[in-house]
Amino acid sequence: MSKFTELVRFVCADLDRESLLKCALINKQWHEAVMPFLFKDILEPMTLGQKESFRQLILEDYNMKDGLRQEGSRRGKQSHKQKKRPPKRRQKQRAPQNQQEASTTGCSAPKPTVAAKSSDVTQSQAHQSSKGGSMACQQASKSSLSRSAKYGVCVRTIPDIGLLFISLRGTPKPMLSEVLTRMLKMPTEVELLEQFLSRCPNMRIPVVRLSQYHMLDPDLSQLAVKYTVPAAVHLILAHTKRKDDDDDDDDGVDDDSWSYDSEDYYTDDDDTDDQRDTDDDGTTPIVECSHGGHLIQSVFMMKLVLTNTSSNLETLSINMAAPWVTSKIYLCSEHLAGRSDFMSGIKELQIIRAGHELNQDTNACWNWVWKHATTLESLQVADATPDFVTCLERGISTHMHRLDKIHLGRDAFSIHEDRVHLYDPAIARLLKVGPYFKSIYFDISARPKPPSIQSLYRHYSTLTEFTLEISTGVDSCLVQILAFCPNLRKLVAIQYGEYAFINSFMSHAEHKIFPDVDAKVFADLDRATKTYHPWACESTLETLQIKISGIPWYDHDNDDEGSVSRENNEDTYPLQRLVYGRLARLTKLKTLWLGHMPLVAQEWSPYPVLEDSQRECLEMTLASGLAALGTLQKLKHVNLQGMFFYKARFGAGEMQWMVDHWPELERIWVDFGPGREWLQEHHPGLQGQPMDLWNHVSFQLD
């Protein structure tokens, strides 16, 4: 049997749900072995049949549990009555007769009969069962378990708790009168949902999202905090924009994944607050809810949720898109007292927005978060006010001693609108405090300037990864990072993505979207000796994605692109060979991007286009010095998209040389031309497909 179980585990490990269902129908043995795999991931009930099946699954367990409870109560009462029952009169009359006969005959009293023994045993068993409940009930519960009780321990992931609640609420119920409903004790949706969640003690949910829609129903919020929050690996506390909410929801998380109907799901009447029962101490644990019911943004709810997390929590995302409130929510606090291991394993904190305004209470709340985030390794700050930056500075310097990654800014919220969320003063302040970072990421909405660049110096000794999405106007700092970071493994200044149009009133240096480095600056020669300055990362750098510009390109207005002759560009070959020589010293490179094809919005068109054409770039031909890159024996990925000049010159010979001299090459991205045609014919497996961003275009335009 053990070999069969191991075989089933091996077979079912990578099967989809449909294949698992087919395996479960083979025979009884396979059914018992496959069912734990089917219960591992609970899917959202979509159709009416699925919703009804899910409800019946829980009702089966609920009714069986209620029946066993009633059976145990009945047997307990019966044994209690049997214990208090007076002894039979025969036994009382026979006892003195036996004593009299024994005194006259000199014989000992007779031994108790078997019936008496069995009666004593029955009474002792009844006494034991009255202490711990009915033994028969316990045996029955072991022999006849419901499917939820039997396989609930196998459940690891479930859909959003709000979706499960809606599916139970939307299931058609039998038409019963109120009196009959009370007699039958029909469970509510909350009772059924809690019954199901209580059977799943081993859940480990990848992403759990809580918004104000969860918190407006006290019963649902209590279930969420009690069961799903401790199981969360990534917990998102986010404000979800309501229908009548005019504020921009800029949280970086898809708010349209699901939503409740505001009319059916909750009522927002202030009069209902006065009808709540008070606690034993005479206080009412709910205050009127302001700001449209954004209870998730209250200090009370923040602490309540976070104190009920467990060691499963690794990533925490917080978006306080509206002003903070001081409201509490009506919950049974005795069941949500918090856990001792809350936030004990958190590694990443993402602050999408910190709120419109901070006060003494919110500052104290953030300080409480910093105090319990001592294991934090990665921090992302997408947007922050000056007051929050000051609060965060204290938290980084005082509590976040393990922090080694920082991500500032976020991606484009709208491809047709350029938004800046973090300016240079805030960036410089965050880089000057705390430990030395290993990874620094400047996203699209963060705009570092020279003060922030100077703050990078203190991190040079530990920096291993650096990413710059938007040009700073002083992109020569990239060469300084390459030259003075001895542990640098990855430098990214160009990549695929979606970029908004930069306002045209900026200067030419600031109008550039993507960072680039002048070819002479990148070569980094010693002026006296005309030799290369040694770079500290030459033996460690594995990924380099950078634009190298400043190589003159002779434009012939009267000639076609294909008629440009080599003689007209030989003057640039010495400069290109210097750049090739610098690249050839980076012998550990595995990824080299000199071009890319991002999605960029255009001022003259309502539709974004895929482009970042380079003209003053490397020619990437053997005549210009490409053979110097033969030292890059570990190259696996090469991107040459958008390099306009090489199209007329980059042929089959250059492509064949790359395939022959880079033995570990896996993918190469090239545009149309003789080189790509040769690659398609001889090595189609090496041809890299550009990222399909047009699906994202339609989403943004809608």
N, C-alpha and C positions, 0 to 999 in steps of 0.2 A: 504493500500500500504506500509506503514511503517513496519507493521508486516511481510509482504512478503519480504521486503528488508532485514530485520534482519534475516529472515529464510535463505535467499540466502547467506548472509555473513557467517552464521553458517555452512551451508552445504559446501560452496566453499572454506572455509579457508584452508583445508588440502587436497584438491583434486589435482591430477596431471593434466597436460595440456590436455591429451587425454580425461579425464573425464569432464573437463571444456568444451571442444568442444562439447561433447554429451549433456551437460546441455544447452548449448547455442542454440541447435537445437530443443528444446522442443516446444517452441512457442515464439511469439514476446516479451512477458513479461519477460520470462526467458532470452531471448537474450539480452535485454537491461540491465538486472541485472548482467549477467555473463561477459559481454564484458570488464568491468573495470578490472576484475581478469585476463583475457587473456592478456591484455596490460600491466600488472604489470611487468612482466619479458620478455623482448624481447630476443629471442634466435637467435643464429647465423644462417643465411640462408646457408644451405648446398647444396641442390640440385638446379638445374636450375629452377625448378618450384617455389621453395621457394624464390630464388633470384628475379625472375620475379614478384612474388606477392609482395615482399617487395618494389620493384621499383614502381609498379603500385600504391601501397598504398601512397607513397610519391608524385608521379605524380598527383594523384587525388587531394591531398591537394595543390600542387603547382599550378596546372591549375586553381583550384577554386579560390585560392588567387589571381592569376594573372587576372582572369576574373572579380572578384569583384573589383580589383584595376582599371581595364579599365572601368568597368561600373560606378564606382564612378567618375572617371575622365570625362567620357562622360556626366553624369548628372550634374556635376559641371559646365562644359562649357555651357551646355544648359541653366541652370538657370542664369548664368552670362550674356548670350546673352539676355535672357528674361528680365532681369533687365534693360538693356540698350536700349531696344526697345522703340521707341517714341510712345506716346499715340495716339489713333485713332482720325481721323479728326472730326468725328461725335461729340465726347465729347467736342472738342474745339468749334465747331459751336453751340452746344446746350447750353453751359454755358452762353454766353452773351444773348441768347434768354430768358432763364429762369430768368436772372436778370432783363431784361426789362419787362417781364410779371409781375414779382413780384412788380416792382415799380409802375406799372399802376393799378394793382388790389389790392395792399396792402397786398397780401398773401405772406407767406414765401416760400422760394425756396423748390421744391420737394425733398424728401429723395432719396438718391442713391438707385438704383435698386439692386436686388439680384445679378445680373451679375457683377455689379460693386464691390459689397462686395466680391464675390468669386474671382474676379480679384485681389483685394487688398490682400486677404488671400493668394492667390497663390504667389503673389510677396513677401509677408513677409516670407512665407515658403521657397521660393527660396533663399531669403536673408540669412535665418538661415542655410539652407543646404550648401550655399556657404562658410560659416564660418567653419563648422565642417565636411564637406563632405556630401555625399548623404545619407539622412535618409533612403531612400528605400534600398540603398546598405547595410546600417547597419542592417536593419531588415532582409534582405535576408541572411546576414552572420550569424545571430542568428538562423534563421529557417532552413537553409540548410548548416550545418557544415560538413566538411569532417571527416573521421574516425580519422585521426591524430589530427585534431583540437579538436575533441570531447573527445577522450580518451588519448591524449598526457599527460594530467595532471596526469593520473594514472600510467604512466611509472615510475618505480623505478630503474631498472637495464637494461643495454644494454651490448652487447658484446664489445670487443675491437673496438675502432673507426677505426683502420686500417683494421680489418676484414670487417666491414660494408662498408668501402670505396672500398675494393677489390670486395665485392659482387655486388656493384653497377657498378663497372667498368667492371666486367666480364659478366654482363647481356647482351645478344644480343640486339642490337639496330636496328631499321629499316634503310634500305639502302636508304639514301637521299643524294641529291647533296648538295654542300656547299651553293649554293644560296637558295635552299629550306630550308635548316637548319637555315640559318639566318632569313628567312621570318617567319618560324614557331617558332623561338626563343627556340630551344630545350635546356633545362637546362643541365648543366654539372653535373658530379658526386658530385663535391664539393657543388654546389648549392642545389642539392637534399639532400645531407647529412645535410647541414646547415638548410634546411627547416624542416627536421625531428627533429633535435636536438633542434631547437627553439620552437618546440611544447611540449617539455618535461622539464618544469621548476622545477619539483619536484624530479628529479633523486637523488638517493643516492646509488652509486655504491660501492660494498664492496671492490673491488680491481681494481685500475687503474694503468697500467704500461706504462711508457714512455721510449722509447729508441731512439737511433739516427735515426732509421727508421721512426719514427713519425716526427722527426724534419727536415729531409732533404727535405720535401715538405712544402713550406711556408703555403699553403692553409690548408693542413691537420694539421699542427702543430698549426695554429691559431684556428682551430675548437677544437682541443684537449685541448688547454689552456683555451679557452673561455667557453666550455661546460662541458667536462668530468672532468677536474681538480677540479672545484668547487664542483662537486658531489662526489668526491672520499672520501671514508672513510679510505682506506689504499692506499697510493700513493707510487709507486715504480719508482725511477729514476735509471735506470740500463743501463750499457753498454752491448749491445748484440754483440756477436762475429760474425764477418762477415766471408765469405767464405775464404778470403785471409788473415785473421787475425791469427797470430801465438800465440798471447798472451793467457794465460790460463784465462778463464772466471770463476771466483771463487766466484760468487755472492750469491750462496745459493738459487737462484731462477731459475726455469726451463726456459732456454733460447729457448728450442725447442717447446714451446707451439704454436708459430706461427712465421712466418718470411716472409718477402717480397722477391720477386725475384729482385736481385740487378740490373739486366739489364732492367727489365720492369718498375720498380717502380721509379727509380731516375737515374739521370746522375750526374757524379762527375767531370764534366769538369770545369776547372778554368776559361775558357773563358766566361762562362755564367754569372759570377759575374759582368763583366763590362757592361752587357746589362741591369742591373737593373736601374730603374728610381730613381732619387735622391729625398729626402724629400724636404719639403718647405724651410728648413733652409740650404739647399745645401749639407747636409751630406748624405752619403750612409750607411744605417743601416745594411750592411752585409760586412764581411771581409772574405778573402779567408779562406777556411776550411782546416786545417791541421789534421794530425793524423787520416787519414782514415774517416773523416767526423763525429767524435764523438762530435757533437754539444751539446749533452745533458750534456757533461762534461765541458762546458764553464761557467764561472762566470756569464755572461749575462743571459744564459738560466736558470741557477739555481735560480737566483733571480726572473726572469720573471715568472717561473712556480710557485714558492712558494708564490709570492705575489698575485696570482690568485686562491689560495686555499680558502676554506671557513671554517666556524665553523664545517662543517661535518668531516674535517680531524682529525683522531685520531691516525693513525700510518703512519710514514714516513720512507721508506727504501731507502737508498742511496748506490749505488755501482759505484764508480769511478775507474773502472778497468784499465784505460789507463791514460796517462799523461793529466793534465789539459790543456785546450786551452783557448784562449781569444776571440774566434770567436763570432760574433753576427749572427742572422738569420733575413732574410727579413720578417718582420711581420708588420701588420697595428697596430702600437702601440696605436693609439687612442682608439681602441676597447679592448686593453689589458692593461689598465692603472693600474690594480690591485684592490684589494678589501680591505675595511677597517677592515674586520674581519679575514684576512688571518692568519693562524696558531694560531688562538685564542683558539682552543680546543684540540690541539695536546697533546697526552698522552704518546706515545711511539715513540722512534727514534731508527732505526736500521742502523748502519753504517757497511756495508759489507766490503767495501774497501774505503779508503780515497784518493786514487790516488797514483801514483808512486812518485811524487815529489810535494812539496809545495813551493809557492813563496809568495811575498807580497800580490798579488791580491787574491790568494786562501785562505791565512790566513785571509784576511779581509772578504772574503765571509763566511768562517766558523764562524768567530766572529759575523757576521750579523745573521747567523742561530742561534747561541747560544743566542743572544740578544732577538730573538722573540720566543724562546722555553722555556719561563718562566713557562708554565703549564706542562712541561714534568715530567712524573712520572716513566718511564721505559726507560733504555738505554742499547742497545746491541752494542758492539764493537767487530767485528769478526776479523779484521786485522787492524793494524795501524803502521805507521812509527814513529820514535822518535819525529820528528817535529810535527806530528799530535797529539801525546800524550801530548806534551807541550801545544799545542793550546787547546786541550780538557780539560786539567787541569784548565786552566783559565776560560773556559766556565762553568765548573761544579761549581767551587768555587764562581763565580761572578753572574751567572744567574739561575742555575738550583737548586733553593732552595727547590722545591717540589720533587726532585728525591729521590725515595726510593727503586728502583729495578735496578740492574746492571747485565748484562749478558755478559761475556767475552769469546771470542772464538766462534767456530762454529762446526757443526758436520763434519764427515769425508767426504771430497770431493771425495776421491777415497779409496775404502776399501783396496786396495793393496799398498797404499802409505801413510806413516805417515807424516803429515804436522803439523808444529808448527807455529802458526801465532802470538801468544802473549807469550812472555817470562816473566820471573819473574820480572825484573826491571820495565817493563811497567805496569804489574798488580799491583805491590806494589804502584806505583805512583798514579794510579787511585783510589786505596782504601784509600789513605791517605788524599784525598781532599774531599771537599763537605760535604753534610749532612750525617747523619747516615743512612745506608741502612737497609731496612727490608728484602730484598731478594737478595741473591748473588748466581750466577750460574757460575761455571767454566766448560766450555764445552770441547770437545775433543781436540781442537787445542790450548787450553790455558794450560800452564804448570806452575802452582804456585809452589814455593819452600819456604823454611823457611822465607825469608823476607816478602813474601806475606802473609804467615800464621800469622806472627806477626802483620801485618796490619789489620788483622781481629779483633783484640782485641777491637778496638774502636767502633765496630758495635755490640758487644755482647748484649748490653742493648736493642737494637731495632730489632735484627735479628729474623725473623719469619720463613724464608725458606732458606735452604742451600743445594746446589747440587754440587757434585764433581764427574766428569765423569771419570777422569784418575788419577791413583795413583800418589801421590806427593813424595813418599819415606818416608814421615813422617805422615802416616795416623792416628797416635795417636791424631792428632789435632781434629779429629771427636769427641773423648771423651771429649775434652776440650769444644767444642761447646755445646755438650749435657749437660755438667756440669755447664756452666756459662751463658747460654742464657735463661732468665726467660720467654721469649715470644715465644720460638721456637715451631712451630707446625709441621714442615716437615723437615726431613733430608734424603737425597737421595744420596747413594754412589754406588748403582747398579740398573740397569734398562735394559729394552729391548732396542736394538739399533744395529747399525752397527759400528764395530771397526776395525781399520787398524792394521796391524801387527807392533809391536814395534821393532825397530832395535835391533838385537841380540848382538851388541857390548856393549850395556849398562850393567851396573852392575845388580846384581840379584834384588836389591831393586827397581831399576828404570825399570827393565824389566817387572815388573808386570803391567798388563793393568788396572785391577780394584782395587780400594782401599779396604783394609781389615784391621781389627783391631784384635790384639792379644786378646785371651780370658781373660788373667789375667789383661790386661790393661782395657778391657771393664768392667770387674767386679768392678774395681775401689774401692778396699777395703782400709780402714785405717789400716796401718801396726801395729799400737799400739793396737787398740781395736778389730781388725779383723771384723769390721762392715762396712757397705756400706757408702761411702761418699754421702751425699744428692746431687741430681742433681736439677738444677733450673728449668728444663723443665718437671719434673715428672707429673705436673698437667696440662700441656698444649700440650705435644707432641701427635700428632694424626697419623703421618706417619713416619715409620722408615724402610728404605731399606738399609741394611748393611750386609757385610760379616764378620763373626766372625771366626777367624782361631786360630791356635796354640794349638788345642786339639789333642794330639798324637793319631795316627791311626796305629795299629799293622798290618803290611802287612805280610801275609803268602803266600810265593811264591808257595808252593806246594798244597795249598788248593783252592777250588773254592770260589767265592765271597759269596755264600750262606752258606758255612760251617764255617764262622767265629763265634765263640761262645762268649757268654756274659762274661764268666769268664776271657777271655783274655783282656777285656777292662774295667773292674771294677775300675782300677786305675784312669781312667779319670773321673769317676762319680763325685767325689768331685768338680773338676774344672767345670764340666758341670752344677752342681747344683748351683754353684756361678753365672754362666751366666744366668741360668733360674731365679734365685732370683733377679738379676738386671732387667731383662725384666719384671718380675712380678710387679715391682714398677711403671711401665709406664701404669697406669690404664686407661688412655684416648686413648690408641692406637686403631685405626680403620684399619690401614694397616700395616702389618708386612711382610717384605720380608727378608728372610735369604738366599735365593738362587734366581737364574735367569738363563735364557737361551738366551744369546745374540748371534748375528752373528759376528763371529771373523774370520779374515783372517789368514791363516796358511802359514808359510814359506815353508813348504814341499809340499804344494798342491796349484794348481791354483784356486781352488774353496774354498770359505769360508765355515765354518761349524758352526752349532749351538752348542755351548758348553761353559761352564765355570764350569768344574767339581771341586767339593770341597771334599777333603779327611779329612783334619784336622778340621772338623766342628762338630756342635752339632749332637747328635744321634737322637734326637726327639723321644725318647721312654719313656714309663712310668718308666722303670727301671732306666733310667738316670736322672729322675727328672722332666719330662714334666708336671706333675700334678701341679707344682708351678705356671704355667701360667693360672690357673683357675681364677685368678683375672682380666684377660683381657676380661671382659664381653662385650665390645663394638667392638671386632674384627669383621671386615667384609671381609677382603681380606688377605689371607695368601699364600705366595709363598715359596715352598720348592724345586724348581727344581734345578737340578745339584748337590744336596747334596748326594754325592756318597755313603758315609758310611752308611746312614740310610736305604738303599735299602734292605739290608738283614735282618734288624731288625725291620723296621717300618711296622707294620702289621695292621690287622683289628681292634685290640683292641685300638691302638693309634688313628686311624681315628674315631672310634666310640666315643672315649673320647672327641675329638675335637668338633664333632657335638653336643654332649650333653652339654658341658661346655661353648661353645661359641654360645649363642643363636642367635646372629645377623649375624652369618656367611653367606656370600653370595657366595664367590668363594674361592676355594683352589686349587692351582697348585701343582701337585705331579707327579713324574715319575712313571715308571712301577714298580709294586710290589703288595704285598697282600693288602696294604692300598688303592691303586687306584682301584683294583678290587672290594673291598668292597664298595667303594664310587660309582662306576659305577652301582652296583647292587641295593644299598639301597637309595642313594641320587644322582642321575645323574645330577640333576639341579645345584648341588654345584660344580661340576667338572669344573674347569677353563680351557679353551682352550688356549694353547700357541699361541703367536703372529705368524702369518704367514709371515715370512720374506723372504721366497724363491722368492716371486715376486720381491722383491727389489734386490735379488741376480742376477736374470736374467737381470734386468735393468743395474746394475753396470757392469756386464761382457760384455754386448753389447757395 
